[in-house]
Amino acid sequence: MTLNISLVLLLGIVLVVLIRGGTLKAGPAIVSVLFGFFLASTSMAPDINRFVSGVTTVIGQIQF
């Protein structure tokens, strides 16, 4: 059985859990989101996308 979930959705859920658990305050969370948003518009975005795609491919090939 395979489970497909958007990485954005997964990271959003983790962010909400961290904020609600008190591990991460709202201010740093907003700064992190804005950093990611602006980082996506830089020339580094394709390299980051390739890296994340490679990592998720490797994780997807792991057999339990």
N, CA, C and O atoms as a Tripos MOL2 file, in Angstrom:
@<TRIPOS>MOLECULE
protein
  256   255    64     0     0
PROTEIN
NO_CHARGES

@<TRIPOS>ATOM
      1 N           0.8400   -1.1770    0.0000 N.3       1 MET1
      2 CA          0.0000    0.0000    0.0000 C.3       1 MET1
      3 C           0.8890    1.2450    0.0000 C.2       1 MET1
      4 O           1.8430    1.3410    0.7720 O.2       1 MET1
      5 N           0.5660    2.1770   -0.8610 N.am      2 THR2
      6 CA          1.3270    3.4280   -0.8990 C.3       2 THR2
      7 C           0.4500    4.5530   -0.3960 C.2       2 THR2
      8 O          -0.7710    4.5390   -0.5510 O.2       2 THR2
      9 N           1.0910    5.5080    0.2000 N.am      3 LEU3
     10 CA          0.3970    6.6770    0.7180 C.3       3 LEU3
     11 C           1.0500    7.9020    0.1120 C.2       3 LEU3
     12 O           2.2440    8.1350    0.3030 O.2       3 LEU3
     13 N           0.2830    8.6740   -0.6080 N.am      4 ASN4
     14 CA          0.8040    9.9010   -1.1990 C.3       4 ASN4
     15 C           0.2730   11.0760   -0.4000 C.2       4 ASN4
     16 O          -0.9340   11.2200   -0.2070 O.2       4 ASN4
     17 N           1.1950   11.9140    0.0640 N.am      5 ILE5
     18 CA          0.8120   13.1060    0.8080 C.3       5 ILE5
     19 C           1.7440   14.2320    0.3690 C.2       5 ILE5
     20 O           2.9390   14.0220    0.1600 O.2       5 ILE5
     21 N           1.1960   15.3880    0.2370 N.am      6 SER6
     22 CA          1.9780   16.5430   -0.1650 C.3       6 SER6
     23 C           2.9720   16.8990    0.9320 C.2       6 SER6
     24 O           2.6240   16.9140    2.1120 O.2       6 SER6
     25 N           4.1990   17.1840    0.5430 N.am      7 LEU7
     26 CA          5.2150   17.5750    1.5140 C.3       7 LEU7
     27 C           4.8200   18.8860    2.1880 C.2       7 LEU7
     28 O           5.1150   19.0940    3.3660 O.2       7 LEU7
     29 N           4.1650   19.7570    1.4560 N.am      8 VAL8
     30 CA          3.7130   21.0280    2.0370 C.3       8 VAL8
     31 C           2.6780   20.7590    3.1250 C.2       8 VAL8
     32 O           2.7160   21.3770    4.1890 O.2       8 VAL8
     33 N           1.7550   19.8380    2.8560 N.am      9 LEU9
     34 CA          0.7370   19.4870    3.8440 C.3       9 LEU9
     35 C           1.3810   18.8580    5.0730 C.2       9 LEU9
     36 O           1.0290   19.1990    6.2020 O.2       9 LEU9
     37 N           2.3180   17.9440    4.8600 N.am     10 LEU10
     38 CA          2.9970   17.2900    5.9710 C.3      10 LEU10
     39 C           3.7610   18.2950    6.8300 C.2      10 LEU10
     40 O           3.6730   18.2500    8.0570 O.2      10 LEU10
     41 N           4.5040   19.1940    6.2020 N.am     11 LEU11
     42 CA          5.2510   20.2080    6.9460 C.3      11 LEU11
     43 C           4.3120   21.1790    7.6580 C.2      11 LEU11
     44 O           4.6160   21.6510    8.7540 O.2      11 LEU11
     45 N           3.1800   21.4750    7.0410 N.am     12 GLY12
     46 CA          2.1800   22.3290    7.6880 C.3      12 GLY12
     47 C           1.6260   21.6900    8.9450 C.2      12 GLY12
     48 O           1.4440   22.3610    9.9610 O.2      12 GLY12
     49 N           1.3540   20.3850    8.8780 N.am     13 ILE13
     50 CA          0.8510   19.6650   10.0520 C.3      13 ILE13
     51 C           1.9030   19.6620   11.1560 C.2      13 ILE13
     52 O           1.5780   19.8870   12.3220 O.2      13 ILE13
     53 N           3.1540   19.4110   10.8000 N.am     14 VAL14
     54 CA          4.2340   19.4260   11.7900 C.3      14 VAL14
     55 C           4.3470   20.8100   12.4230 C.2      14 VAL14
     56 O           4.5360   20.9190   13.6340 O.2      14 VAL14
     57 N           4.2340   21.8530   11.6290 N.am     15 LEU15
     58 CA          4.3120   23.2160   12.1410 C.3      15 LEU15
     59 C           3.1910   23.5030   13.1290 C.2      15 LEU15
     60 O           3.4310   24.0940   14.1820 O.2      15 LEU15
     61 N           1.9800   23.0950   12.8070 N.am     16 VAL16
     62 CA          0.8370   23.2970   13.7110 C.3      16 VAL16
     63 C           1.0410   22.5340   15.0160 C.2      16 VAL16
     64 O           0.7750   23.0620   16.0950 O.2      16 VAL16
     65 N           1.5140   21.2890   14.9160 N.am     17 VAL17
     66 CA          1.7490   20.4900   16.1260 C.3      17 VAL17
     67 C           2.8160   21.1450   17.0100 C.2      17 VAL17
     68 O           2.6710   21.1910   18.2320 O.2      17 VAL17
     69 N           3.8820   21.6490   16.3900 N.am     18 LEU18
     70 CA          4.9450   22.2990   17.1670 C.3      18 LEU18
     71 C           4.4430   23.5770   17.8440 C.2      18 LEU18
     72 O           4.8040   23.8580   18.9870 O.2      18 LEU18
     73 N           3.6230   24.3400   17.1490 N.am     19 ILE19
     74 CA          3.0890   25.5730   17.7360 C.3      19 ILE19
     75 C           2.1290   25.2440   18.8700 C.2      19 ILE19
     76 O           2.2010   25.8440   19.9420 O.2      19 ILE19
     77 N           1.2340   24.2950   18.6390 N.am     20 ARG20
     78 CA          0.2470   23.9430   19.6660 C.3      20 ARG20
     79 C           0.9020   23.2810   20.8720 C.2      20 ARG20
     80 O           0.4200   23.4240   21.9960 O.2      20 ARG20
     81 N           1.9890   22.5620   20.6480 N.am     21 GLY21
     82 CA          2.6840   21.9060   21.7470 C.3      21 GLY21
     83 C           3.5650   22.8390   22.5500 C.2      21 GLY21
     84 O           4.1010   22.4430   23.5850 O.2      21 GLY21
     85 N           3.7230   24.0490   22.1020 N.am     22 GLY22
     86 CA          4.5360   25.0200   22.8220 C.3      22 GLY22
     87 C           6.0180   24.9280   22.5190 C.2      22 GLY22
     88 O           6.8130   25.6870   23.0740 O.2      22 GLY22
     89 N           6.4050   23.9980   21.6340 N.am     23 THR23
     90 CA          7.8130   23.8610   21.2750 C.3      23 THR23
     91 C           8.2730   25.0100   20.3940 C.2      23 THR23
     92 O           9.4340   25.4160   20.4460 O.2      23 THR23
     93 N           7.3710   25.5270   19.5940 N.am     24 LEU24
     94 CA          7.6840   26.6190   18.6640 C.3      24 LEU24
     95 C           6.6640   27.7250   18.8590 C.2      24 LEU24
     96 O           5.4580   27.4820   18.8140 O.2      24 LEU24
     97 N           7.1410   28.9160   19.0700 N.am     25 LYS25
     98 CA          6.2560   30.0610   19.2520 C.3      25 LYS25
     99 C           5.8290   30.6080   17.8940 C.2      25 LYS25
    100 O           6.4560   30.3160   16.8760 O.2      25 LYS25
    101 N           4.7700   31.3950   17.8830 N.am     26 ALA26
    102 CA          4.1910   31.9150   16.6460 C.3      26 ALA26
    103 C           5.1580   32.8190   15.8740 C.2      26 ALA26
    104 O           5.2070   32.7570   14.6460 O.2      26 ALA26
    105 N           5.9110   33.6400   16.5660 N.am     27 GLY27
    106 CA          6.8350   34.5590   15.9030 C.3      27 GLY27
    107 C           7.8850   33.8460   15.0670 C.2      27 GLY27
    108 O           8.0040   34.1200   13.8720 O.2      27 GLY27
    109 N           8.6500   32.9360   15.6630 N.am     28 PRO28
    110 CA          9.6310   32.1880   14.8700 C.3      28 PRO28
    111 C           8.9890   31.3460   13.7690 C.2      28 PRO28
    112 O           9.5890   31.1410   12.7140 O.2      28 PRO28
    113 N           7.7850   30.8650   14.0070 N.am     29 ALA29
    114 CA          7.0990   30.0820   12.9730 C.3      29 ALA29
    115 C           6.7770   30.9530   11.7620 C.2      29 ALA29
    116 O           6.9400   30.5160   10.6230 O.2      29 ALA29
    117 N           6.3310   32.1580   11.9970 N.am     30 ILE30
    118 CA          6.0210   33.0730   10.8940 C.3      30 ILE30
    119 C           7.2890   33.4280   10.1300 C.2      30 ILE30
    120 O           7.2850   33.4830    8.9000 O.2      30 ILE30
    121 N           8.3740   33.6680   10.8630 N.am     31 VAL31
    122 CA          9.6520   33.9710   10.2090 C.3      31 VAL31
    123 C          10.0970   32.7860    9.3530 C.2      31 VAL31
    124 O          10.5830   32.9750    8.2380 O.2      31 VAL31
    125 N           9.9340   31.5720    9.8670 N.am     32 SER32
    126 CA         10.3160   30.3740    9.1080 C.3      32 SER32
    127 C           9.4910   30.2310    7.8380 C.2      32 SER32
    128 O          10.0300   29.9070    6.7790 O.2      32 SER32
    129 N           8.1970   30.4680    7.9370 N.am     33 VAL33
    130 CA          7.3260   30.3680    6.7630 C.3      33 VAL33
    131 C           7.7100   31.4190    5.7350 C.2      33 VAL33
    132 O           7.8050   31.1160    4.5460 O.2      33 VAL33
    133 N           7.9320   32.6400    6.1750 N.am     34 LEU34
    134 CA          8.3340   33.7010    5.2460 C.3      34 LEU34
    135 C           9.6890   33.4160    4.6190 C.2      34 LEU34
    136 O           9.8940   33.6820    3.4350 O.2      34 LEU34
    137 N          10.6190   32.8740    5.4060 N.am     35 PHE35
    138 CA         11.9230   32.4990    4.8560 C.3      35 PHE35
    139 C          11.7620   31.4720    3.7500 C.2      35 PHE35
    140 O          12.3700   31.6040    2.6880 O.2      35 PHE35
    141 N          10.9480   30.4490    3.9860 N.am     36 GLY36
    142 CA         10.7000   29.4300    2.9670 C.3      36 GLY36
    143 C          10.0360   30.0050    1.7290 C.2      36 GLY36
    144 O          10.3690   29.6370    0.6020 O.2      36 GLY36
    145 N           9.0920   30.9140    1.9520 N.am     37 PHE37
    146 CA          8.3890   31.5400    0.8310 C.3      37 PHE37
    147 C           9.3540   32.3300   -0.0440 C.2      37 PHE37
    148 O           9.3220   32.2050   -1.2690 O.2      37 PHE37
    149 N          10.1950   33.1260    0.5570 N.am     38 PHE38
    150 CA         11.1310   33.9270   -0.2180 C.3      38 PHE38
    151 C          12.2800   33.0910   -0.7760 C.2      38 PHE38
    152 O          12.8000   33.4020   -1.8470 O.2      38 PHE38
    153 N          12.6790   32.0450   -0.0760 N.am     39 LEU39
    154 CA         13.7020   31.1480   -0.5800 C.3      39 LEU39
    155 C          13.2450   30.4600   -1.8570 C.2      39 LEU39
    156 O          14.0550   30.1760   -2.7390 O.2      39 LEU39
    157 N          11.9520   30.1920   -1.9560 N.am     40 ALA40
    158 CA         11.4070   29.5290   -3.1410 C.3      40 ALA40
    159 C          11.5290   30.3870   -4.3980 C.2      40 ALA40
    160 O          11.4670   29.8630   -5.5100 O.2      40 ALA40
    161 N          11.7010   31.6830   -4.2350 N.am     41 SER41
    162 CA         11.8060   32.5540   -5.4080 C.3      41 SER41
    163 C          13.2600   32.8610   -5.7740 C.2      41 SER41
    164 O          13.5090   33.6670   -6.6710 O.2      41 SER41
    165 N          14.2130   32.2380   -5.0990 N.am     42 THR42
    166 CA         15.6170   32.4820   -5.4070 C.3      42 THR42
    167 C          16.1270   31.4660   -6.4200 C.2      42 THR42
    168 O          15.4050   30.5490   -6.8130 O.2      42 THR42
    169 N          17.3680   31.6370   -6.8340 N.am     43 SER43
    170 CA         17.9620   30.7090   -7.7860 C.3      43 SER43
    171 C          18.3170   29.3710   -7.1370 C.2      43 SER43
    172 O          18.6620   28.4230   -7.8420 O.2      43 SER43
    173 N          18.2400   29.2770   -5.8210 N.am     44 MET44
    174 CA         18.5230   28.0210   -5.1210 C.3      44 MET44
    175 C          17.3410   27.0640   -5.1460 C.2      44 MET44
    176 O          17.5050   25.8840   -4.8390 O.2      44 MET44
    177 N          16.1580   27.5410   -5.5040 N.am     45 ALA45
    178 CA         14.9410   26.7280   -5.4460 C.3      45 ALA45
    179 C          15.0410   25.4280   -6.2580 C.2      45 ALA45
    180 O          14.6450   24.3830   -5.7420 O.2      45 ALA45
    181 N          15.5500   25.4360   -7.5030 N.am     46 PRO46
    182 CA         15.6470   24.1740   -8.2370 C.3      46 PRO46
    183 C          16.5790   23.1570   -7.5710 C.2      46 PRO46
    184 O          16.2960   21.9590   -7.5800 O.2      46 PRO46
    185 N          17.6850   23.6290   -6.9970 N.am     47 ASP47
    186 CA         18.6040   22.7250   -6.3130 C.3      47 ASP47
    187 C          17.9640   22.1100   -5.0670 C.2      47 ASP47
    188 O          18.1190   20.9170   -4.8020 O.2      47 ASP47
    189 N          17.2570   22.9240   -4.3200 N.am     48 ILE48
    190 CA         16.5660   22.4290   -3.1280 C.3      48 ILE48
    191 C          15.4900   21.4290   -3.5290 C.2      48 ILE48
    192 O          15.3190   20.3990   -2.8770 O.2      48 ILE48
    193 N          14.7750   21.7320   -4.5910 N.am     49 ASN49
    194 CA         13.7210   20.8290   -5.0770 C.3      49 ASN49
    195 C          14.3040   19.4830   -5.5070 C.2      49 ASN49
    196 O          13.7350   18.4370   -5.1950 O.2      49 ASN49
    197 N          15.4240   19.4990   -6.2150 N.am     50 ARG50
    198 CA         16.0760   18.2530   -6.6210 C.3      50 ARG50
    199 C          16.5470   17.4540   -5.4150 C.2      50 ARG50
    200 O          16.4100   16.2310   -5.3890 O.2      50 ARG50
    201 N          17.1030   18.1380   -4.4150 N.am     51 PHE51
    202 CA         17.5730   17.4610   -3.2080 C.3      51 PHE51
    203 C          16.4130   16.7900   -2.4710 C.2      51 PHE51
    204 O          16.5050   15.6220   -2.0920 O.2      51 PHE51
    205 N          15.3260   17.5280   -2.2720 N.am     52 VAL52
    206 CA         14.1660   16.9740   -1.5670 C.3      52 VAL52
    207 C          13.5630   15.8260   -2.3710 C.2      52 VAL52
    208 O          13.1510   14.8190   -1.7950 O.2      52 VAL52
    209 N          13.5060   15.9630   -3.6800 N.am     53 SER53
    210 CA         12.9870   14.8800   -4.5220 C.3      53 SER53
    211 C          13.8680   13.6390   -4.4180 C.2      53 SER53
    212 O          13.3580   12.5200   -4.3670 O.2      53 SER53
    213 N          15.1680   13.8270   -4.3860 N.am     54 GLY54
    214 CA         16.0740   12.6910   -4.2380 C.3      54 GLY54
    215 C          15.9140   11.9930   -2.9010 C.2      54 GLY54
    216 O          15.9070   10.7640   -2.8300 O.2      54 GLY54
    217 N          15.7860   12.7780   -1.8410 N.am     55 VAL55
    218 CA         15.6030   12.1860   -0.5110 C.3      55 VAL55
    219 C          14.2870   11.4270   -0.4340 C.2      55 VAL55
    220 O          14.2450   10.3170    0.0970 O.2      55 VAL55
    221 N          13.2100   12.0100   -0.9570 N.am     56 THR56
    222 CA         11.9190   11.3160   -0.9030 C.3      56 THR56
    223 C          11.9260   10.0640   -1.7720 C.2      56 THR56
    224 O          11.2590    9.0820   -1.4430 O.2      56 THR56
    225 N          12.6610   10.0830   -2.8670 N.am     57 THR57
    226 CA         12.7830    8.8790   -3.7020 C.3      57 THR57
    227 C          13.4910    7.7720   -2.9430 C.2      57 THR57
    228 O          13.0580    6.6200   -2.9670 O.2      57 THR57
    229 N          14.5790    8.1190   -2.2710 N.am     58 VAL58
    230 CA         15.3190    7.1300   -1.4900 C.3      58 VAL58
    231 C          14.4440    6.5770   -0.3600 C.2      58 VAL58
    232 O          14.4260    5.3680   -0.1250 O.2      58 VAL58
    233 N          13.7350    7.4420    0.3240 N.am     59 ILE59
    234 CA         12.8550    6.9940    1.4090 C.3      59 ILE59
    235 C          11.7490    6.0860    0.8490 C.2      59 ILE59
    236 O          11.3770    5.0910    1.4710 O.2      59 ILE59
    237 N          11.2430    6.4370   -0.3120 N.am     60 GLY60
    238 CA         10.1890    5.6270   -0.9290 C.3      60 GLY60
    239 C          10.6480    4.2510   -1.3720 C.2      60 GLY60
    240 O           9.8300    3.3420   -1.5130 O.2      60 GLY60
    241 N          11.9430    4.0830   -1.5920 N.am     61 GLN61
    242 CA         12.4660    2.7950   -2.0380 C.3      61 GLN61
    243 C          12.8330    1.8730   -0.8760 C.2      61 GLN61
    244 O          13.1780    0.7120   -1.0980 O.2      61 GLN61
    245 N          12.7650    2.3680    0.3490 N.am     62 ILE62
    246 CA         13.0940    1.5450    1.5070 C.3      62 ILE62
    247 C          11.9970    0.5080    1.6930 C.2      62 ILE62
    248 O          10.8130    0.8410    1.7250 O.2      62 ILE62
    249 N          12.3970   -0.7400    1.8140 N.am     63 GLN63
    250 CA         11.4630   -1.8400    2.0200 C.3      63 GLN63
    251 C          11.4700   -2.2340    3.4840 C.2      63 GLN63
    252 O          12.5320   -2.4510    4.0680 O.2      63 GLN63
    253 N          10.3100   -2.3270    4.0680 N.am     64 PHE64
    254 CA         10.1990   -2.7180    5.4740 C.3      64 PHE64
    255 C           9.8720   -4.1780    5.5800 C.2      64 PHE64
    256 O           9.7360   -4.7010    6.6860 O.2      64 PHE64
@<TRIPOS>BOND
     1     1     2 1
     2     2     3 1
     3     3     4 2
     4     3     5 am
     5     5     6 1
     6     6     7 1
     7     7     8 2
     8     7     9 am
     9     9    10 1
    10    10    11 1
    11    11    12 2
    12    11    13 am
    13    13    14 1
    14    14    15 1
    15    15    16 2
    16    15    17 am
    17    17    18 1
    18    18    19 1
    19    19    20 2
    20    19    21 am
    21    21    22 1
    22    22    23 1
    23    23    24 2
    24    23    25 am
    25    25    26 1
    26    26    27 1
    27    27    28 2
    28    27    29 am
    29    29    30 1
    30    30    31 1
    31    31    32 2
    32    31    33 am
    33    33    34 1
    34    34    35 1
    35    35    36 2
    36    35    37 am
    37    37    38 1
    38    38    39 1
    39    39    40 2
    40    39    41 am
    41    41    42 1
    42    42    43 1
    43    43    44 2
    44    43    45 am
    45    45    46 1
    46    46    47 1
    47    47    48 2
    48    47    49 am
    49    49    50 1
    50    50    51 1
    51    51    52 2
    52    51    53 am
    53    53    54 1
    54    54    55 1
    55    55    56 2
    56    55    57 am
    57    57    58 1
    58    58    59 1
    59    59    60 2
    60    59    61 am
    61    61    62 1
    62    62    63 1
    63    63    64 2
    64    63    65 am
    65    65    66 1
    66    66    67 1
    67    67    68 2
    68    67    69 am
    69    69    70 1
    70    70    71 1
    71    71    72 2
    72    71    73 am
    73    73    74 1
    74    74    75 1
    75    75    76 2
    76    75    77 am
    77    77    78 1
    78    78    79 1
    79    79    80 2
    80    79    81 am
    81    81    82 1
    82    82    83 1
    83    83    84 2
    84    83    85 am
    85    85    86 1
    86    86    87 1
    87    87    88 2
    88    87    89 am
    89    89    90 1
    90    90    91 1
    91    91    92 2
    92    91    93 am
    93    93    94 1
    94    94    95 1
    95    95    96 2
    96    95    97 am
    97    97    98 1
    98    98    99 1
    99    99   100 2
   100    99   101 am
   101   101   102 1
   102   102   103 1
   103   103   104 2
   104   103   105 am
   105   105   106 1
   106   106   107 1
   107   107   108 2
   108   107   109 am
   109   109   110 1
   110   110   111 1
   111   111   112 2
   112   111   113 am
   113   113   114 1
   114   114   115 1
   115   115   116 2
   116   115   117 am
   117   117   118 1
   118   118   119 1
   119   119   120 2
   120   119   121 am
   121   121   122 1
   122   122   123 1
   123   123   124 2
   124   123   125 am
   125   125   126 1
   126   126   127 1
   127   127   128 2
   128   127   129 am
   129   129   130 1
   130   130   131 1
   131   131   132 2
   132   131   133 am
   133   133   134 1
   134   134   135 1
   135   135   136 2
   136   135   137 am
   137   137   138 1
   138   138   139 1
   139   139   140 2
   140   139   141 am
   141   141   142 1
   142   142   143 1
   143   143   144 2
   144   143   145 am
   145   145   146 1
   146   146   147 1
   147   147   148 2
   148   147   149 am
   149   149   150 1
   150   150   151 1
   151   151   152 2
   152   151   153 am
   153   153   154 1
   154   154   155 1
   155   155   156 2
   156   155   157 am
   157   157   158 1
   158   158   159 1
   159   159   160 2
   160   159   161 am
   161   161   162 1
   162   162   163 1
   163   163   164 2
   164   163   165 am
   165   165   166 1
   166   166   167 1
   167   167   168 2
   168   167   169 am
   169   169   170 1
   170   170   171 1
   171   171   172 2
   172   171   173 am
   173   173   174 1
   174   174   175 1
   175   175   176 2
   176   175   177 am
   177   177   178 1
   178   178   179 1
   179   179   180 2
   180   179   181 am
   181   181   182 1
   182   182   183 1
   183   183   184 2
   184   183   185 am
   185   185   186 1
   186   186   187 1
   187   187   188 2
   188   187   189 am
   189   189   190 1
   190   190   191 1
   191   191   192 2
   192   191   193 am
   193   193   194 1
   194   194   195 1
   195   195   196 2
   196   195   197 am
   197   197   198 1
   198   198   199 1
   199   199   200 2
   200   199   201 am
   201   201   202 1
   202   202   203 1
   203   203   204 2
   204   203   205 am
   205   205   206 1
   206   206   207 1
   207   207   208 2
   208   207   209 am
   209   209   210 1
   210   210   211 1
   211   211   212 2
   212   211   213 am
   213   213   214 1
   214   214   215 1
   215   215   216 2
   216   215   217 am
   217   217   218 1
   218   218   219 1
   219   219   220 2
   220   219   221 am
   221   221   222 1
   222   222   223 1
   223   223   224 2
   224   223   225 am
   225   225   226 1
   226   226   227 1
   227   227   228 2
   228   227   229 am
   229   229   230 1
   230   230   231 1
   231   231   232 2
   232   231   233 am
   233   233   234 1
   234   234   235 1
   235   235   236 2
   236   235   237 am
   237   237   238 1
   238   238   239 1
   239   239   240 2
   240   239   241 am
   241   241   242 1
   242   242   243 1
   243   243   244 2
   244   243   245 am
   245   245   246 1
   246   246   247 1
   247   247   248 2
   248   247   249 am
   249   249   250 1
   250   250   251 1
   251   251   252 2
   252   251   253 am
   253   253   254 1
   254   254   255 1
   255   255   256 2
@<TRIPOS>SUBSTRUCTURE
     1 MET1         2 RESIDUE 1 A MET
     2 THR2         6 RESIDUE 1 A THR
     3 LEU3        10 RESIDUE 1 A LEU
     4 ASN4        14 RESIDUE 1 A ASN
     5 ILE5        18 RESIDUE 1 A ILE
     6 SER6        22 RESIDUE 1 A SER
     7 LEU7        26 RESIDUE 1 A LEU
     8 VAL8        30 RESIDUE 1 A VAL
     9 LEU9        34 RESIDUE 1 A LEU
    10 LEU10       38 RESIDUE 1 A LEU
    11 LEU11       42 RESIDUE 1 A LEU
    12 GLY12       46 RESIDUE 1 A GLY
    13 ILE13       50 RESIDUE 1 A ILE
    14 VAL14       54 RESIDUE 1 A VAL
    15 LEU15       58 RESIDUE 1 A LEU
    16 VAL16       62 RESIDUE 1 A VAL
    17 VAL17       66 RESIDUE 1 A VAL
    18 LEU18       70 RESIDUE 1 A LEU
    19 ILE19       74 RESIDUE 1 A ILE
    20 ARG20       78 RESIDUE 1 A ARG
    21 GLY21       82 RESIDUE 1 A GLY
    22 GLY22       86 RESIDUE 1 A GLY
    23 THR23       90 RESIDUE 1 A THR
    24 LEU24       94 RESIDUE 1 A LEU
    25 LYS25       98 RESIDUE 1 A LYS
    26 ALA26      102 RESIDUE 1 A ALA
    27 GLY27      106 RESIDUE 1 A GLY
    28 PRO28      110 RESIDUE 1 A PRO
    29 ALA29      114 RESIDUE 1 A ALA
    30 ILE30      118 RESIDUE 1 A ILE
    31 VAL31      122 RESIDUE 1 A VAL
    32 SER32      126 RESIDUE 1 A SER
    33 VAL33      130 RESIDUE 1 A VAL
    34 LEU34      134 RESIDUE 1 A LEU
    35 PHE35      138 RESIDUE 1 A PHE
    36 GLY36      142 RESIDUE 1 A GLY
    37 PHE37      146 RESIDUE 1 A PHE
    38 PHE38      150 RESIDUE 1 A PHE
    39 LEU39      154 RESIDUE 1 A LEU
    40 ALA40      158 RESIDUE 1 A ALA
    41 SER41      162 RESIDUE 1 A SER
    42 THR42      166 RESIDUE 1 A THR
    43 SER43      170 RESIDUE 1 A SER
    44 MET44      174 RESIDUE 1 A MET
    45 ALA45      178 RESIDUE 1 A ALA
    46 PRO46      182 RESIDUE 1 A PRO
    47 ASP47      186 RESIDUE 1 A ASP
    48 ILE48      190 RESIDUE 1 A ILE
    49 ASN49      194 RESIDUE 1 A ASN
    50 ARG50      198 RESIDUE 1 A ARG
    51 PHE51      202 RESIDUE 1 A PHE
    52 VAL52      206 RESIDUE 1 A VAL
    53 SER53      210 RESIDUE 1 A SER
    54 GLY54      214 RESIDUE 1 A GLY
    55 VAL55      218 RESIDUE 1 A VAL
    56 THR56      222 RESIDUE 1 A THR
    57 THR57      226 RESIDUE 1 A THR
    58 VAL58      230 RESIDUE 1 A VAL
    59 ILE59      234 RESIDUE 1 A ILE
    60 GLY60      238 RESIDUE 1 A GLY
    61 GLN61      242 RESIDUE 1 A GLN
    62 ILE62      246 RESIDUE 1 A ILE
    63 GLN63      250 RESIDUE 1 A GLN
    64 PHE64      254 RESIDUE 1 A PHE
